[in-house]
């Protein structure tokens, strides 16, 4: 059996229930019965490890699945009883809710042991960073030192950028002027070096975290062949360990 992933289900919904993308209210009547049944089958085949939902999001997912299943089994819906239009509308809402739950999910498994990052409310960003951390750890386990170093460095940068942009713009601007050499007011232009300096100035990270983050910055730059050759250094187990440790401390501080 082929492995079902969240993006596959979202693509199916977009193709067969186009109203769901914009959450347009739509009555899904019995002419859609076969498509609803196929959607329910895809949902049931979705591996549990890819269903990284919690709290309200998971409640919506369960409610959407239950609504589809129960509606398909309702005799009054199939025979178009007096409540049929109500069922049609509820079914349309359930499919829209289901799409909203599945769209942010990754098609790759993120191990449960990977930092939850629940302090990041943006589900799509949270899962993207969690994915980078998970894949960095997987790369480390496989002896892929450069991949582990680069992915962990990317996660560190994303975490610090998120933390900084969550602060008041006026506070961030004062911190930039105080410690950063960047002339740009936009955090998007600062890079990891600027994020580290501003984050420390704002007391978002501790001294020990700052030191490891600078190591992560230097090691991550070894991805550039010219710099690696000029310095006579390459990514190895030590660079990967140090960069992963920096990520762990950043997560600790931001939590």
Buried (B, 14 or more C-beta within 10 A) or exposed (E): EEEBBBEBBBEBBBEBBEBBBEBEEBBBBBEBBEBBEEBBEBBEEBEEEBBBBEEEBEEBBEBBBEBBBBBBEBEEBBEEEEEBEEBBBBBBBBBBBBBBBBBBBBEEBBEEEBBBBEBBEEBEBBBBBBBBBBBBBBBBEEEBBBBBBBBBBBBBBBBBBBBBEEBEEEEBEBBBEEBBEBEEEEBEEBBBBBBBBBBBBBEBBBEEBBBBBBBBBBBBBBBEEEEBEEEEBBBEEEBBBBBBBBBBBBBEBBE
